[in-house]
Amino acid sequence: MGESQDGALVAVGFEPHEELGKVLGKVFGKAQGMRRGARMRKSAERGNAHGARRAVAGRSPADVSLLRAFFDASTSYAFAKDLDGRYILANRHYLDAFGIARLEDLVGLTDKDRFGSAEPYSANDLRVIEEGRPIAFEEEARTADGELRQAISTKFPVLDETGSVIGVGSISTDITERRRAERQRSVLVEELNHRVKNTLAIVQGLVRQSFGPNRDAAAGLEAFEGRLRALAASHDVLTRESWERASLDTIAREAFAGCGVGLERVRIAGPEVMLAPKQAVNVTMALHELCTNARKYGALHGESGLVVLMWRIAEGPSPRLQIEWREEGGAPVVPPERRGFGLRMVEGVLRAELGASVAFDFAPGGFACHVDAPVPTAEGAA
Amino acid sequence: MTHPLTGKRILIVEDEFIVAIAAEDMLIGFGAIVVGPAATVAEGLALATQPLDGAVLDINMHGERSYAVARALRARDVPFVFATGYADVDGNEVGESPVVAKPYGADELGAALRRAMRL
């Protein structure tokens, strides 16, 4: 605060323009009551541009314009009010945020005028005036764009040359984006925690199914490692897509690659279908089981057979995704006596994740699996 | 010696199929009769009207919470346990029901169910 003869407003160090000068004179004349009133009125009568300019006497115009440049270039919101709660000064950033074209449109108004507040002063302003010292607060205000913005405000008393409080100044740093980032981070941490726990629960399920009481340990280990690789591959696909979605085509290719099946043994065709992360993980697991079965018992067991994986969208009032897995050119199919975990899983995950109905066909010419589901929306299950 | 859960009808509500069948196997291991697994809250609500002795409810179901199923079960005095990987569960909704943390073992699930069912 610089010293001034006419009032602390000018002590902020700006060369007020003519209009502002007039307003300031009026505002401060009233604000200071009798003691300062006469002097302010006198100053106002003289035309305040002149009066106010005198207030920054001792400062070169270069100093003043430098300060003005700092003030208006700042991305903080800065303003000052008199003791009646009337705005007497605000910087460009503040005016822009509240959609105020010119400083003159603000000066002289109170928060009661602007926002319909009960009191011209906020409780925070009053505290600063009463305690006579700078205090930092967290505040929020709705800006012209309709957004409720958070800020850290340092409010300080504006003093006259005798040390009396004649107003309050405020400089606010907008922390809306920072708060948003903090919320987003906490959502992500929560999401990550959930995903890890969920993945561990899936791994536990895979362990139970791979190492059943009646299974050979070596076969169990091989099955488990394959499933774990498929799970990891689905995570790789999703990581490339920022865990937002994955295409059925990409997932299918990863599933075959994960089983060590070259793409020359596979025909993959279908329109673009995007899956939500959880669907993508589970469809990968289902394809992995089908692929493993084909290698062990089906068309991929020998050297000649192949797998055709095709899907299409059946248009209609409620479009359907129809996926067909068909094995060709393998040894004649013998229907299994007992459905193992693999096919139970294929049916279960596709039903649970896609709401699909699943049919297996152990035709002698080659095993087939038909899936019929509502068309997935990638925004669906997260 | 038979397990206290033998012959009890237990509903499973769990949207992760691989986890659901692990729970199913654990319950079958106790000699229980599994109802479900329900993969959605709607399926869970539908199955909650069946004769039941107990239930295992996953809390987070496709982004939805399974509390509606919990309320339906409470209204019928069917005891149940929650299963969740979430650290923050809604205390008001969970109430006195036991909560098992995922991933859970068969012993933990069995003990929680017995506590809920006072067996």
Interface residues (C-beta under 8 A of the other chain):
Chain A: E190 N193 H194 V196 K197 N198 L200 A201 I202 V203 Q204 G205 L206 R208 Q209 K278 N282 M285 R344 M345 G348 V349 R351 A352 E353 G380 A381 A382
Chain B: D15 E16 F17 I18 V19 A20 I21 A22 D25 P37 A39 N60 H62 G63 G85 Y86 A87 D88 A101 K102 P103
